[in-house]
């Protein structure tokens, strides 16, 4: 019986992967003196933004963090809405007694910028951000479930990336993959065996209705 849905943020709640990528490019490319590909940018992340700058640019961490968050705040305005139907789905499952949390690899500051921009922080019972040293989603998922008193098998993690499938399974939690934005890579996701994959929020809603979670 489903008791908790735990959501990723970037690429799941909102189409903010391009915001993260472009803010990083605008911040780092002038320092490197060369353009960065999408794969280049992805290779840096795992740690939070602050952790990335500390690791790769320790002598300029404070300056680059300030610039990154300035750029991030500006670019966030280019994504004025969350994924179509996602907040309605979240509110509906909560009305049916399902508890909802957020576990993201974002750092505290960028997460707060986006949550405040959309005005949705209070929709999540628990919120966990990433780690400065590296990816800690599996630990965060287990922590959230422990705090809620919910068994892993009675929860689902919803995320858009291959690493989300890996982290969820490492935490003993089924993963439903969100492939409703262009930043997702469905072929790669499917190679990692998520329990389900959805190409729209409406598809996920229909599954929850089929399973009797939503009426």
Buried (B, 14 or more C-beta within 10 A) or exposed (E): EBBBBBBBBBBBBBBBBBBBBBBBBBBBBEEEEEEBEEEBBBEBBBBBBBBBBBBBBEEEBEEBBEBBBEBBBEBBEEBEEBBEBBBEBBEBBBEEEBBBBBBBBBBBBBBBBBBEBBEBEEBBBBBBBBBBEEBBBBBBBBBBBEEBEBEBEBBBBBBBBBBBBBBBBEBBBBBBBBBBBEBBEEEEBBEBEBBEBBBBBEBBBEBBEEEEBBE
